[in-house]
Amino acid sequence: MIPGMGGKGMNPKKMKQMMKQMGISVDEISDVEQVIIRTPDKDIVFNDANVSIMNAQGVDTYQVVGTPEEVAREVEIPEDDVRLVTEQTGVSEEKAKEALKNANGDLAEAIMQLSS
């Protein structure tokens, strides 16, 4: 328990002073337009983000507060893969690209789908 916190909370000015004494600083990043966290299969997008940086003992910690929106990531299909599928199956590049997307980029699966 932090001394002085009591059950009613602490004066923000007093809290800031205590944090400063402990070597902790907190700064807001102003005018943040968007924060994107990318994972292999999705993006987590914050369009209304408030971002704070807390520095404690030389380590920066970023805090993002806002409403997250998950957006599925599209599989990137290399042109060489599209060309290989068109050569193997005789379909158009558009159909080959669509088959590769449906197969999550798996060449063998895309070729098998188009060949059957």
N, CA, C and O of each residue as an XYZ file, in Angstrom:
464
protein
N       0.840     -1.183      0.000
C       0.000      0.000      0.000
C       0.876      1.234      0.000
O       1.880      1.288      0.711
N       0.507      2.220     -0.789
C       1.267      3.459     -0.858
C       0.787      4.373      0.270
O      -0.414      4.609      0.402
N       1.719      4.895      1.090
C       1.306      5.763      2.191
C       0.565      6.989      1.678
O       0.914      7.551      0.640
N      -0.444      7.389      2.404
C      -1.200      8.584      2.041
C      -2.337      8.339      1.082
O      -3.120      9.248      0.808
N      -2.448      7.112      0.558
C      -3.504      6.823     -0.405
C      -4.861      6.784      0.277
O      -5.853      7.265     -0.271
N      -4.903      6.208      1.480
C      -6.163      6.122      2.208
C      -7.213      5.405      1.385
O      -6.894      4.768      0.380
N      -8.454      5.503      1.801
C      -9.531      4.846      1.088
C     -10.186      5.739      0.068
O     -10.976      5.269     -0.751
N      -9.871      7.029      0.100
C     -10.568      7.989     -0.766
C      -9.765      8.387     -1.994
O     -10.222      9.217     -2.779
N      -8.591      7.821     -2.177
C      -7.768      8.216     -3.299
C      -6.790      9.286     -2.872
O      -6.742      9.689     -1.710
N      -6.008      9.738     -3.846
C      -4.964     10.701     -3.518
C      -5.074     11.907     -4.423
O      -5.515     11.813     -5.568
N      -4.674     13.011     -3.901
C      -4.601     14.247     -4.659
C      -3.662     14.020     -5.852
O      -2.528     13.586     -5.651
N      -4.101     14.300     -7.085
C      -3.242     14.071     -8.263
C      -1.902     14.796     -8.183
O      -0.886     14.280     -8.649
N      -1.897     15.996     -7.590
C      -0.655     16.761     -7.463
C       0.317     16.037     -6.535
O       1.515     15.967     -6.812
N      -0.208     15.495     -5.422
C       0.601     14.758     -4.465
C       1.126     13.469     -5.098
O       2.277     13.088     -4.883
N       0.281     12.807     -5.871
C       0.671     11.569     -6.559
C       1.815     11.853     -7.532
O       2.780     11.091     -7.591
N       1.713     12.932     -8.288
C       2.746     13.298     -9.252
C       4.070     13.575     -8.538
O       5.138     13.184     -9.009
N       3.980     14.259     -7.387
C       5.166     14.572     -6.601
C       5.825     13.288     -6.098
O       7.048     13.155     -6.153
N       5.023     12.346     -5.609
C       5.570     11.069     -5.131
C       6.231     10.293     -6.262
O       7.301      9.711     -6.085
N       5.590     10.290     -7.418
C       6.153      9.573     -8.567
C       7.493     10.184     -8.964
O       8.436      9.467     -9.297
N       7.570     11.511     -8.928
C       8.810     12.203     -9.280
C       9.915     11.817     -8.298
O      11.055     11.594     -8.705
N       9.581     11.736     -6.997
C      10.556     11.350     -5.982
C      11.061      9.928     -6.213
O      12.211      9.618     -5.900
N      10.212      9.069     -6.756
C      10.609      7.685     -7.038
C      11.289      7.542     -8.397
O      11.649      6.434     -8.794
N      11.467      8.645     -9.107
C      12.128      8.599    -10.412
C      11.228      8.154    -11.533
O      11.703      7.633    -12.542
N       9.923      8.352    -11.372
C       8.958      7.960    -12.396
C       8.366      9.227    -13.020
O       7.890     10.115    -12.313
N       8.403      9.298    -14.332
C       7.767     10.431    -15.010
C       6.751      9.914    -16.016
O       6.949      8.870    -16.637
N       5.668     10.653    -16.168
C       4.619     10.284    -17.113
C       4.361     11.473    -18.024
O       4.102     12.582    -17.555
N       4.432     11.234    -19.333
C       4.166     12.275    -20.328
C       3.108     11.790    -21.299
O       3.072     10.612    -21.655
N       2.248     12.701    -21.725
C       1.237     12.397    -22.739
C       1.818     12.716    -24.110
O       2.575     13.676    -24.257
N       1.470     11.920    -25.107
C       1.807     12.246    -26.492
C       0.575     12.940    -27.061
O      -0.506     12.353    -27.122
N       0.744     14.194    -27.477
C      -0.414     14.941    -27.976
C      -0.623     14.694    -29.464
O       0.294     14.292    -30.181
N      -1.836     14.940    -29.907
C      -2.219     14.852    -31.326
C      -2.012     13.471    -31.942
O      -1.653     13.371    -33.115
N      -2.232     12.405    -31.172
C      -2.130     11.049    -31.713
C      -3.323     10.834    -32.645
O      -4.471     11.027    -32.244
N      -3.050     10.439    -33.878
C      -4.117     10.216    -34.855
C      -4.587      8.775    -34.857
O      -5.780      8.506    -34.999
N      -3.641      7.837    -34.698
C      -4.012      6.427    -34.782
C      -2.872      5.579    -34.228
O      -1.700      5.919    -34.386
N      -3.227      4.470    -33.575
C      -2.241      3.497    -33.118
C      -2.632      2.160    -33.718
O      -3.790      1.748    -33.644
N      -1.641      1.472    -34.323
C      -1.900      0.177    -34.945
C      -0.947     -0.855    -34.338
O       0.268     -0.660    -34.315
N      -1.518     -1.948    -33.853
C      -0.730     -3.081    -33.379
C      -0.919     -4.183    -34.416
O      -2.035     -4.650    -34.643
N       0.189     -4.596    -35.045
C       0.122     -5.601    -36.111
C       0.516     -6.978    -35.579
O       1.539     -7.136    -34.913
N      -0.322     -7.968    -35.888
C      -0.005     -9.358    -35.601
C      -0.043    -10.079    -36.951
O      -0.487     -9.493    -37.938
N       0.409    -11.331    -37.020
C       0.410    -12.013    -38.318
C      -0.963    -12.118    -38.986
O      -1.046    -12.103    -40.214
N      -2.038    -12.225    -38.204
C      -3.344    -12.442    -38.814
C      -4.324    -11.284    -38.672
O      -5.401    -11.314    -39.267
N      -3.964    -10.251    -37.883
C      -4.893     -9.125    -37.738
C      -4.150     -7.870    -37.309
O      -3.022     -7.934    -36.821
N      -4.795     -6.735    -37.498
C      -4.329     -5.457    -36.981
C      -5.313     -5.026    -35.906
O      -6.522     -5.197    -36.061
N      -4.799     -4.467    -34.819
C      -5.656     -3.895    -33.786
C      -5.461     -2.388    -33.899
O      -4.373     -1.871    -33.646
N      -6.540     -1.684    -34.287
C      -6.457     -0.264    -34.616
C      -7.197      0.553    -33.563
O      -8.342      0.259    -33.221
N      -6.519      1.587    -33.053
C      -7.116      2.548    -32.132
C      -7.189      3.880    -32.871
O      -6.157      4.514    -33.090
N      -8.390      4.319    -33.262
C      -8.541      5.597    -33.957
C      -8.734      6.758    -32.989
O      -8.594      7.917    -33.377
N      -9.054      6.456    -31.733
C      -9.304      7.495    -30.732
C      -8.321      7.363    -29.567
O      -8.698      7.563    -28.413
N      -7.073      7.032    -29.864
C      -6.110      6.674    -28.825
C      -5.585      7.873    -28.045
O      -5.336      8.944    -28.597
N      -5.427      7.655    -26.745
C      -4.664      8.539    -25.866
C      -3.442      7.734    -25.462
O      -3.571      6.613    -24.970
N      -2.243      8.301    -25.667
C      -1.022      7.564    -25.413
C      -0.187      8.295    -24.361
O       0.062      9.496    -24.465
N       0.240      7.537    -23.344
C       1.116      8.058    -22.293
C       2.403      7.255    -22.299
O       2.414      6.062    -22.601
N       3.502      7.946    -21.954
C       4.789      7.261    -21.805
C       5.207      7.413    -20.350
O       5.345      8.526    -19.844
N       5.406      6.282    -19.684
C       5.884      6.308    -18.309
C       7.331      5.849    -18.316
O       7.645      4.771    -18.822
N       8.218      6.674    -17.750
C       9.621      6.315    -17.669
C       9.938      6.026    -16.212
O       9.800      6.893    -15.349
N      10.363      4.802    -15.951
C      10.767      4.394    -14.609
C      12.102      3.680    -14.723
O      12.209      2.672    -15.421
N      13.107      4.186    -14.053
C      14.448      3.603    -14.052
C      14.998      3.443    -15.462
O      15.650      2.445    -15.767
N      14.737      4.424    -16.321
C      15.277      4.424    -17.680
C      14.538      3.555    -18.670
O      14.980      3.419    -19.811
N      13.421      2.960    -18.270
C      12.642      2.105    -19.162
C      11.339      2.817    -19.503
O      10.588      3.208    -18.609
N      11.072      2.984    -20.794
C       9.823      3.602    -21.248
C       8.738      2.548    -21.404
O       8.953      1.504    -22.020
N       7.577      2.833    -20.842
C       6.411      1.975    -20.987
C       5.312      2.809    -21.613
O       4.969      3.875    -21.100
N       4.757      2.331    -22.723
C       3.698      3.057    -23.422
C       2.343      2.498    -23.010
O       2.142      1.285    -22.968
N       1.421      3.403    -22.706
C       0.060      3.002    -22.364
C      -0.872      3.589    -23.414
O      -0.870      4.795    -23.659
N      -1.667      2.724    -24.029
C      -2.631      3.138    -25.049
C      -4.028      2.944    -24.482
O      -4.392      1.848    -24.055
N      -4.808      4.024    -24.482
C      -6.182      3.958    -24.008
C      -7.078      4.392    -25.149
O      -6.855      5.445    -25.748
N      -8.092      3.595    -25.458
C      -9.013      3.926    -26.534
C      -9.880      2.725    -26.860
O      -9.911      1.741    -26.122
N     -10.577      2.824    -27.971
C     -11.471      1.754    -28.405
C     -10.791      0.956    -29.509
O     -10.586      1.481    -30.603
N     -10.433     -0.314    -29.246
C      -9.754     -1.109    -30.271
C     -10.743     -1.655    -31.308
O     -11.888     -1.985    -30.997
N     -10.265     -1.736    -32.521
C     -11.037     -2.345    -33.615
C     -10.124     -3.368    -34.283
O      -9.030     -3.028    -34.734
N     -10.572     -4.614    -34.344
C      -9.767     -5.658    -34.972
C     -10.067     -5.716    -36.455
O     -11.226     -5.751    -36.866
N      -9.003     -5.728    -37.261
C      -9.129     -5.775    -38.716
C      -8.294     -6.956    -39.197
O      -7.090     -7.015    -38.945
N      -8.938     -7.898    -39.892
C      -8.222     -9.063    -40.418
C      -7.205     -8.603    -41.457
O      -7.490     -7.717    -42.262
N      -6.030     -9.203    -41.435
C      -4.985     -8.850    -42.407
C      -5.113     -9.741    -43.626
O      -5.352    -10.943    -43.517
N      -4.951     -9.133    -44.783
C      -4.977     -9.910    -46.033
C      -3.628    -10.558    -46.245
O      -2.586     -9.968    -45.958
N      -3.656    -11.762    -46.745
C      -2.420    -12.480    -47.047
C      -1.778    -11.815    -48.258
O      -2.441    -11.584    -49.270
N      -0.485    -11.508    -48.153
C       0.232    -10.923    -49.286
C       0.690    -12.065    -50.196
O       1.348    -13.008    -49.758
N       0.322    -11.950    -51.471
C       0.637    -13.003    -52.437
C       1.736    -12.507    -53.382
O       1.519    -11.553    -54.129
N       2.912    -13.143    -53.357
C       3.994    -12.742    -54.261
C       3.620    -13.019    -55.721
O       2.950    -14.006    -56.023
N       4.056    -12.151    -56.605
C       3.768    -12.304    -58.051
C       4.330    -13.613    -58.598
O       3.738    -14.210    -59.498
N       5.473    -14.069    -58.064
C       6.057    -15.339    -58.519
C       5.106    -16.503    -58.240
O       5.003    -17.429    -59.045
N       4.406    -16.457    -57.091
C       3.451    -17.505    -56.755
C       2.254    -17.479    -57.704
O       1.764    -18.525    -58.130
N       1.793    -16.274    -58.029
C       0.658    -16.135    -58.961
C       1.051    -16.705    -60.321
O       0.284    -17.436    -60.948
N       2.261    -16.358    -60.767
C       2.746    -16.826    -62.062
C       2.844    -18.357    -62.092
O       2.461    -18.986    -63.078
N       3.355    -18.947    -61.017
C       3.487    -20.405    -60.946
C       2.122    -21.091    -61.021
O       1.960    -22.085    -61.730
N       1.138    -20.556    -60.285
C      -0.202    -21.146    -60.303
C      -0.828    -21.022    -61.695
O      -1.470    -21.961    -62.164
N      -0.652    -19.884    -62.355
C      -1.226    -19.724    -63.712
C      -0.565    -20.703    -64.684
O      -1.239    -21.272    -65.542
N       0.751    -20.901    -64.556
C       1.459    -21.843    -65.436
C       0.990    -23.280    -65.203
O       0.835    -24.045    -66.154
N       0.767    -23.644    -63.948
C       0.384    -25.012    -63.606
C      -1.076    -25.325    -63.935
O      -1.415    -26.471    -64.228
N      -1.940    -24.307    -63.888
C      -3.375    -24.573    -64.040
C      -3.983    -23.977    -65.300
O      -5.061    -24.396    -65.721
N      -3.311    -23.008    -65.905
C      -3.833    -22.382    -67.121
C      -4.929    -21.351    -66.859
O      -5.587    -20.922    -67.807
N      -5.147    -20.941    -65.623
C      -6.178    -19.935    -65.319
C      -5.576    -18.538    -65.408
O      -4.361    -18.375    -65.521
N      -6.442    -17.543    -65.355
C      -5.978    -16.157    -65.402
C      -5.246    -15.799    -64.111
O      -5.382    -16.483    -63.097
N      -4.465    -14.712    -64.165
C      -3.748    -14.256    -62.968
C      -4.729    -13.898    -61.856
O      -4.466    -14.151    -60.681
N      -5.856    -13.310    -62.233
C      -6.865    -12.912    -61.246
C      -7.398    -14.132    -60.484
O      -7.518    -14.111    -59.259
N      -7.719    -15.208    -61.244
C      -8.229    -16.421    -60.593
C      -7.148    -17.087    -59.751
O      -7.433    -17.620    -58.678
N      -5.913    -17.058    -60.233
C      -4.803    -17.652    -59.484
C      -4.598    -16.903    -58.167
O      -4.397    -17.521    -57.122
N      -4.647    -15.571    -58.221
C      -4.467    -14.761    -57.022
C      -5.597    -15.017    -56.018
O      -5.356    -15.112    -54.814
N      -6.824    -15.126    -56.519
C      -7.979    -15.400    -55.657
C      -7.835    -16.771    -54.984
O      -8.115    -16.917    -53.795
N      -7.396    -17.771    -55.757
C      -7.216    -19.115    -55.200
C      -6.123    -19.115    -54.130
O      -6.256    -19.785    -53.106
N      -5.049    -18.370    -54.365
C      -3.972    -18.286    -53.379
C      -4.450    -17.599    -52.102
O      -4.075    -18.002    -51.001
N      -5.276    -16.564    -52.247
C      -5.829    -15.892    -51.058
C      -6.717    -16.851    -50.273
O      -6.637    -16.909    -49.046
N      -7.568    -17.609    -50.983
C      -8.450    -18.578    -50.325
C      -7.663    -19.681    -49.622
O      -8.120    -20.249    -48.630
N      -6.474    -19.976    -50.149
C      -5.628    -21.028    -49.580
C      -4.586    -20.448    -48.620
O      -3.639    -21.138    -48.242
N      -4.759    -19.188    -48.228
C      -3.810    -18.507    -47.326
C      -2.372    -18.587    -47.825
O      -1.440    -18.756    -47.038
N      -2.202    -18.465    -49.138
C      -0.874    -18.435    -49.735
C      -0.261    -19.798    -50.004
O       0.874    -19.872    -50.473
N      -0.984    -20.883    -49.720
C      -0.460    -22.242    -49.921
C      -0.543    -22.605    -51.398
O      -1.634    -22.787    -51.939
N       0.621    -22.712    -52.052
C       0.684    -22.981    -53.503
C       0.000    -24.296    -53.868
O      -0.836    -24.340    -54.770
N       0.360    -25.365    -53.160
C      -0.167    -26.696    -53.496
C      -1.684    -26.725    -53.361
O      -2.376    -27.276    -54.218
N      -2.203    -26.137    -52.290
C      -3.656    -26.125    -52.078
C      -4.362    -25.319    -53.167
O      -5.417    -25.731    -53.649
N      -3.795    -24.177    -53.560
C      -4.401    -23.348    -54.603
C      -4.436    -24.096    -55.931
O      -5.443    -24.060    -56.638
N      -3.343    -24.771    -56.271
C      -3.281    -25.531    -57.524
C      -4.285    -26.667    -57.514
O      -4.958    -26.921    -58.513
N      -4.386    -27.358    -56.368
C      -5.342    -28.463    -56.270
C      -6.779    -27.960    -56.396
O      -7.596    -28.616    -57.042
N      -7.111    -26.813    -55.795
C      -8.472    -26.256    -55.903
C      -8.809    -25.927    -57.355
O      -9.919    -26.189    -57.817
N      -7.848    -25.356    -58.067
C      -8.112    -24.947    -59.439
C      -8.094    -26.115    -60.405
O      -8.703    -26.036    -61.472
N      -7.418    -27.190    -60.062
C      -7.327    -28.347    -60.942
C      -8.542    -29.271    -60.828
O      -8.807    -30.055    -61.740
N      -9.276    -29.187    -59.725
C     -10.405    -30.117    -59.541
C     -11.671    -29.593    -60.176
O     -12.711    -30.249    -60.114
